[in-house]
Structures are given as structure tokens and as C-alpha cells.
Amino acid sequence: MAELANTPTTAETSVEMPAPTVQERPAFHLPGLPMFGAAVVLGLAGTALLIGSVPWGLGIVGMVLGGVLVLLAALAGAGLTPVNPGEARVLQFLGRYTGTVHTDGLRWVNPFTTRRRVSTRIRNHESAVMKVNDADGNPIEIAAVVVWQVADTAQALFSVDDFVEFVQTQTETAVRHVATSYPYDSHGEPGLSLRENADEITEKLSAEITARVRPAGVRIIESRLTHLAYAPEIAQAMLQRQQASAVVAARQRIVEGAVGMVELALQRLAEQDVVDLDEERKAAMVSNLLVVLCGDRSTQPVVNTGSLYH
């Protein structure tokens, strides 16, 4: 297994992706419920001053103060932002990234910022069944499922146009690259194959997808091949090849077992002095036993009514 792991392949070539230009950082935020209460109090007080400034004799001063209180209440209310579990809010002020809020519940942030939702839940993407050629040039069908999660919301929004589509495209690219880098079946030759070394191929697939989606702030949790088969046009021929290999392997085991049984029979006959056979009769006995043990049909016994040599 160590020799297989050290075999150089094209799939081990690292994928060079551009480094992200922005990284996630926490944004300034306050608990939302106290700010909601303050907004209600300020709004009521400001409305009362605007309505009662003339009857109360406050004049222009009361109206201005009431207007200021209503404006403060509006600003306090505009900064209220609900954050759902499994989501984050990315804040921008005048086009500049100012931080991310991960704390769920009602939060208060700068009311002049724009807030964008980003889901941080675990997602999965199952690629379509793709038809590619393996390392030997045989057409095969392959598909994979990838479990992923947004780890850096800033990179997810600002490093790529659409991080969901980016993950899907890079996943299919990595699956195609891995499929074309290894043969479907090794046929007894040293090296990794897609069918016989599923765990090793899965690790290499996960590593390549991770390298490809890293600029988008995405973390790959797991990836697995969900479909692997020869293409229909060569499936029957490859099935016959596999069946022939299985028959040859089975025959080899049968011959090895038969030779051991014949050797044991001759050894027991010699040890217990049951019969004394010359070399010619030993050869005939060995031939008959091998025919009986290795034949794929039932043997027909022949009764010898003469002597041992006739």
C-alpha cells in the first residue's frame, strides 16, 4: 500500500488559485432588544413633543426637540437586524466591507450600512453523472457528492461572483481531473485505480476540491464518489474481461489446491506403506487425480477388472 501511495500521478499536482483579497472580521453590533425599547421610547416622546409643543407653550424649541427625538428613534429602528441561526450578516458601509455578525437574534448595527444574508449551514452538492475518459482512455461514467460549508463570509461574497455556482463548477472540474488521472481498473498492475482504491481516490478528490474552492471561503467537509461505471458502449466488453479474469483466478486457486491434495495423497501412501507405486504409476495417479480435482464436470468412474498394469 505504501508503494501505491508513493506512485506519482498527475492528480497530485497542486492547484494554484489566487489568494483572497479580503478576510472575515467581526462587525460592531449591540443587543437589539434594548435598542428596540429605546427606539419606542424616543419615538413616543418625540411624537408627544411634536403634537403638544404648541398647547404646552414650548413653541419652536419643543417641535425641534421632538423632531430630533423622532429622527433618533428612526435611526435606532433602522439599525435593528434579525440574524437567524445558521446565517450571518455581512455589513458594508459606502461599498467598504466593515465586518460580519454571526450572533443570532435581534442585533443592532450601524443603520447606514447595507446588510447581506449569507447562509453558514452545511450544504451538499451532488454532481451530475459525467462521461469522461480514464487514464487508459476508456469511457466511464462518474459522479460525486460534496458536503461543504461557508467558513469565511467575506471571501464568499467578495472573492467570487456566486460562491454556490463556483463550488459546483470547481467540484465538477476536480471530479473530471481525478477521473482522467487514474484508470478505472488496474488489472493487476501497480498503481491506484478508481474501482479498487476508493478511499485513496476520495482523499485526493477532497484535497483537490479544497484547494480549488479555498478562495471562495468554503470548507470541504467530505466528498464521496456516488457513481462509477464503464460507459454503456464498452460495459459489456469490460464485463467479459472481468469475468475472464475471475475465471482465470479461480482456476489458479483450484490448480494450487489440487496440487497440494495430490502431494498429500502421495505422501500419506508412502508413509503408511499402503501400495508401492513405481514412477510411471505415480505419474498416472497424479494425472488422474488432477483430472478429477480440476475438471469442471463430474467424473465417470472406470472399473478395472484386470490387474494393476492391464
C-alpha positions, 0 to 999 in steps of 0.5 A: 500500500505504501508503494501505491501511495508513493506512485506519482500521478498527475492528480497530485499536482497542486492547484494554484488559485489566487489568494483572497483579497479580503478576510472575515472580521467581526462587525460592531453590533449591540443587543437589539432588544434594548435598542428596540425599547429605546427606539419606542421610547424616543419615538413616543416622546418625540411624537408627544413633543411634536403634537403638544409643543404648541398647547404646552407653550414650548413653541419652536424649541419643543417641535425641534426637540421632538423632531430630533427625538423622532429622527433618533428613534428612526435611526435606532429602528433602522439599525435593528437586524434579525440574524437567524441561526445558521446565517450571518450578516455581512455589513458594508458601509459606502461599498467598504466591507466593515465586518460580519455578525454571526450572533443570532437574534435581534442585533443592532448595527450601524443603520447606514450600512447595507446588510447581506444574508449569507447562509453558514449551514452545511450544504451538499452538492451532488454532481451530475453523472459525467462521461469522461475518459480514464487514464487508459482512455476508456469511457466511464461514467462518474459522479460525486457528492460534496458536503461543504460549508461557508467558513469565511463570509467575506471571501464568499461574497467578495472573492467570487461572483456566486460562491454556490455556482463556483463550488459546483463548477470547481467540484465538477472540474476536480471530479473530471481531473481525478477521473482522467488521472487514474484508470478505472481498473488496474488489472493487476498492475501497480498503481491506484485505480478508481474501482479498487482504491476508493478511499485513496481516490476520495482523499485526493478528490477532497484535497483537490476540491479544497484547494480549488474552492479555498478562495471562495471561503468554503470548507470541504467537509467530505466528498464521496464518489456516488457513481462509477461505471464503464460507459454503456458502449464498452460495459459489456466488453469490460464485463467479459474481461472481468469475468475472464479474469475471475475465471482465470483466478479461480482456476489458479486457486483450484490448480494450487489446491489440487496440487497440494491434495495430490502431494498429500495423497502421495505422501500419506501412501508412502508413509503408511506403506499402503501400495508401492507405486513405481514412477510411471504409476505415480505419474498416472495417479497424479494425472488422474487425480488432477483430472478429477480435482480440476475438471469442471464436470463430474467424473465417470468412474472406470472399473478395472477388472484386470490387474494393476498394469492391464 
